[in-house]
Amino acid sequence: MPDRHFADTGLASLYDAFNPRESGGDYRFYLPMILAAESVLDVGCGTGSLLHWAREAGHDGRLVGLDPAEGMLVQARRRTGIEWVHGDLSTASWDAEFDFAVMTGHAFQVLLTDDEVRTAFSAVRRALKPGGRFGFETRNPAGRAWERWTPSNVWEAGEVRSWNDAGPFENGLVSFRTTYESPNWEEPQYSESTLRFLDVPTLNEFVGEAGLVVDEQYGYWDRSPVSDVSPEIVTIVRRPLSGSPATSP
């Protein structure tokens, strides 16, 4: 379950090794939507792996990757022909430029406050063309994923080992410490992270408040419905066409 805190620990070059694009369902879920869109914004693009894959799969339109971590963008820029932008949604100023936006890797969960969530949705709505869509996922709090973030669950990438040690679920937030170690290092490296877990009603309230419409919502990448045992809340929202009501169907 390594997240985007790689960028802050100097381990960005290992991100793809810990998170191979073929191992999860998110890239395969979003890729057809990307290929069907002429212009795409990848929010929190990380190493750029998803947009790299889109180019390899034949996308010949505009692709833009946005990420606040320069270390990640160093990896992303290995491929040219894609716009790589250093920043986040609080600094974004695009206006009706994208047919599709996407936010993978549970990056949505680093938005810890109501104001951050509102800012993000507002920026995405502004960046989308009328009728444009935004796909993202957040872990379903009912799945209690943090209970598995323990030192007994270890990930390996080459000679680097990694594990998490999560604290309790409090007020919708979970903080955890990630340890990285390698026999080639003098000492382990550490990262502290906090993620927010929103349930469906709260999430959808933010969506509607931003003037967006929920088009699709699933509990996993196989498009199964959200339930009390679903690990994910996979959501596709849409910016309404001019004059369309900003409410869910």
N, C-alpha and C positions, 0 to 999 in steps of 0.2 A: 504493500500500500504506500510506497514512497510517493510524496507529493512534490510540489514545486519549490519546497525549501532547499532543494538541490542547489539552486542558484545562489543561495546565501552562504553555502558552505564550501564553495569552490569545487563542487563535484558535478557541475553541469555536463561535463564530457561523459559522465557515466549515466546520465538520465535515461538515454535510450536503451542502454544495456539492462537497466533495472525495469524499464517499461517498454519492452518490444511491442511495436504496433500490432503485431499479429496475435498477441496474447489476450487482448481484451476485446470486448464487443463494441466499444464506443466508436473507434475509427471506422469500422465496417458499417456501423449504423449511420454515421454522419456523411460518409464519403459520397453516397449517391446524391444526397442533397447538395453537396458542394459541386459535384460534377454537373448538376442541373442548373446551377446558378452562374450567371455571367460574371458577377463580382462578389467576392467573399472576404469577410473579415474574421480572422481567427483571434479571439480575445484570450490573452494568456497563452500565446502560441508556444511558449517554451522553446525547445530546440528546433521547432518548425517542422517536425516530422510529419504531421498531418498534411500540411500544405506541400511538402516535398512529395508525398504520396499522390496528392491530387495532380500535380504536374506529371508525375510518372504515369498516371492513369489517363492522361490526355487533356486535362483542363488547360485551355489556352486563353482564358480571360484574365481579369484582374484578381490577384490574390494578395492580401495584406495581412501580415502577422504583427500583433501588438503584444508587448511583454515588458514588465517593469524591471526585469533582471538582465543586465547587460551580458552577464556570463552565458545565459541561455541564448541570447541573440548572436553571440560569437559563433555558437554551434549552428544556429539557423542560417547564418549568412554564408555557410558553405555552399549553398545553392543560390545562384543569382536568378534574376527574372521574377522575383517576388519582392514586394515592398516590406521591409522590416522596420518597425517603428518602436522606439524605446519610450515606454510610458504605460499608462493604464486608462481605464474609462473615465477617471476624474479629470484627465488632461485631454481627452479625445474631443475633436471638434469637427468630425465628419458630418455632412448634412445630406441625407437622402442619397447616399452613394453606393449602397450595397443591397444585393438581392437576398443574401443569406449571411448571417453571422453565427459563430459557433464558439462555445466555451467548454473545453474538454478537461479531463483530468481532475474533475471535481473542484476546479479552480473557483467556481461560484461560492464555495464554502469559506473562502478566505474573506468574504464580505461579512464582517462581524457585527455591524450595527445597522439599524434601520436606515439611517442616512446613507450609508455606503451602498446598501441594496437599492435604495431609491435613485441614487446617483447613477449606478450602473444601468438600471433599466431605462432611465431617462436618456442616457448617452447612447444606448443601443437603439432605442426607438428613433432618436434623431439621426443616427447613422444609416438606418434602413430606409430603402425606398418604400413608398406606400405599397402595401401588399408583401413586403419583404418579411422574412422569417428569421427567428433566432432559436437555435438549439443549444441546450445545456442540460447538465444533470447535477443532482445533489443527492447525497446518501439519505435514504429514508431513516429518520430517527427510530422508527419502529423496529428496524433491523439491528440496532444496537451494535454497529460495526466496531465501535471503540473497545468493546469487551474483548475483541480478538487482537487488539494492538498491544501485545505483550512481548517480553523478551524471548518467549518460547517460540515465536513465529519469526524466523530469520529469512531474509532475502540475500541472495548472493549474485554478484556480477564480477566475473573474473576472480580476483583475490580479495575483493572488497565484500565485507559482510555488513548487513544493516538490520536493525530491529527497532521497534517502538516501545515506549512505556507510557501508556495513557493514564490520565487522571480521570476523575469522575465526570459524569454528565451533569452540568450545572447551568441552569438558565439557558438551555439550548446550545451551550458551548462545551467543547472538549479540548483540553490542552494536553499536549504530549511531547515527550522528548525522544528524538531519534538519534541513535548512536551508529556511527560508521567506523569500522576498523579494518585494518589490512596489515599483514605481516611486513609490508614494505614501509609502513609509517612508524614514526617514533611513538606516537600516542593516538588514541581515537579522536575523532571529530564529532561534535554534537550540534544539534539544531533543536530549537524550541519552536513549537507551532501551536496555533489555536484554530479550530474550525467551528463553524456554526451549522447546526442542523435545523432545518425548517420543515414543518409538516405541510401537507398539501394545502389545507385551507389558508394558512398564513402566507405561503408562497404565492398562491393564486390571487390573494388580496393585493400583494405588491404588484403583480402583473397587471391587474385591472386598474390600479391606481395610476400606473404609468401610461395608461391609454393603449395597452396591448391586449391581445386576445389569445387565450389558450387554444391552439389548434389540436394538439395531440399531447397525451400524457401517459406514460407507461411505468411499470414497476421494474422492468429489466430490458435488456437489449433485444430480446425476442418479441418485444411489443406486448407482453403480457400486462394485464391491468395492475395498477397500484393496489396493494393489499397490506395487511398488517405484517406480512412476512416478506414483502418485497425489499430487496436490498437497495433499490434505486428509486428516484423520482426523476424520470427522463421527460423533459418538457420541451415542446416546440411551440413558440408563441409567434404571433403575427402582428405587424403594424397594419392597422386597417387602412383600406383605401379611403381617400378623402370623402367625408360624409358618412362613412360606415360607423355604426355604433361600436364603442370601445368596451364591449362586454363579451364574455364567453358565450358561445352558442349553447 
